[in-house]
Amino acid sequence: MAELLVKRIDKGNPKPEDLKAVSKQLDKYPTLYRSAGNLQSNVFNEILRDCVNSIFLKECAERQIEEMKIEFRLSKFNFRRKDADR
């Protein structure tokens, strides 16, 4: 059901009733928007993906991200890629 609604609204000019239905589903199941909308994870992973060809740049980005986690109080957030070279 949720997948069908997403397909309906992920196009130009979605119907208002479809938008309301998605909103109700997100209210009912907040884990959906929390996992799909995890901006920190998405942004940090994109930064690392851009640096994938340079171990030096990847290490620099990881250190900068660690500093940002402290600055923005994201201590529970784990950004390191599972396939990171260590």
N, C-alpha and C positions, 0 to 999 in steps of 0.2 A: 504494500500500500504506500509506504513512505517513498520508495523508489519511483513509483509511478507519479506521485505528486512532485517530486524533485524534477523529473523529466518534463512535467507540464509547466513548471515555473521557470526552468532554465532555458527560456526562449524569449524572444521579443514579445512584449505586451501580454504577459500572463493574465489569466482571468482572475478577477478579485476574489472569487470564491475559492480558487486554488491557493492563492496567497493566504487566505484565512485558514484554510485547512492545514497548510504547512505550519503556520504559526501555532495552531492548536496542538499539532503533533510535537513541535519543539517545546511547548509548555508542558506537555504530558511526559516527554522523554528528553530531559535536559542533557543527557549524555550524548545525544545526537549532535547538538550544536557545540558542545564542549570539545568533542573529538574532531569534528569537521572544521571547526573554527579555531583550532589551536594556533593562533597567530605566532606566538613565540617559537614554537617548534617549526612551523613552516618557514619562517624568516631565517632562523638559525640554520636550518638544513639547506636552504637555498644558498646562504653565504658559504657554507662548507662545500656544497656541490660546485660552486664557482671556483673554489680553490683546489679542487680535486687533483689537478695536474701538477700542483706544486706542494710538496710536503712542507716546505718552509712557510708558504702562505697559509696553508691549512693550520699549522701550529700557531701562527700569529693570530689568525681569526679565532681559534679556540680560546686563546688567552684573552683576547679582547671580549669575547662572549662571556667568559668567566667574570671579568670585571663588570660587565653590564648586568649579569645576574645579581651581583652584590648591590650594584647601584639601584636597580629596579626591584630588589627584594624578591628575586625569582629563585630562591634557594632550592625549592622542590623540583625545579625544572631540570631535566636532563636533555641536553642538546646533542651530545656526541652521537655521531652516526655509528650504527652497528658494524659497518664495514670499514671503520676508520683504521688506518694503518698505525699501529703502536708497537 
